[in-house]
């Protein structure tokens, strides 16, 4: 089975409660991707989840370091600034490595990479995610747009499979509705396996000796609603995707 390093998919929320004259604040921290992690672990994969705020201190800076801990790296709802501006650089002007070239080289040297959508994925909300301006852009199977790339689908839109591939074989031609995704452009040498609302949803490709994929919607709420998470194909889809990214043959990915 595969070793999966999941980076991101966590957040803090600070709320202000106003009640007439008085107000107070509350704070909470959420680890997302519970269903994603459970689905992979149930199928024998080893998943290490590094929350967004711990990524600078816990992510190896080199391809060799990444290979020691992972076969597949998953980036989910995590902006490029987190990997390019270490706290000690921002706060004390101490030079530190940009972590994105190591991720790129990890893929080129045979690793697997899955980029998952969200408000801070690809280009993201207000174009803040900025992945198109990093070294890793050269290892993605899609082109990242240089603007806010969100496609909001509040009424829901059902994805459809558009290409034959062992990753999606037997999962049906239409999946439960999603509520949004990031708009990207597939590269000429990549393969679009599924679309949603006319946009690429699942795209796979190669970068050097490695394999790369983009799932442009979310793996957790809010873009992935409960019906999608409860879909019997959810775990099968991501299990096959991880196996394929780790270098499994098409037959093994079935």
Secondary structure, DSSP 8 states (H G I E B T S, - for coil): --EEEEEE-EEEEEEEEEETTEEEEEEEEEE--HHHHHHHHHTT-EEEEE-GGGHHHHS-SSHHHHHHH-SEEEEES--THHHHS-HHHHHH------SHHHHHHHHHTT-EEEEE-STTSSS-GGG-S-GGGSGGGGGSSEEE-SS--EEEEEEEEEEEE-S--TTTTTS-SEEEEEEEEE-EEE-TTSEEEEEETTEEEEEEEEETTEEEEEE-S-SSTTTS-HHHHH-THHHHHHHHHHHHHTT--HHHH-
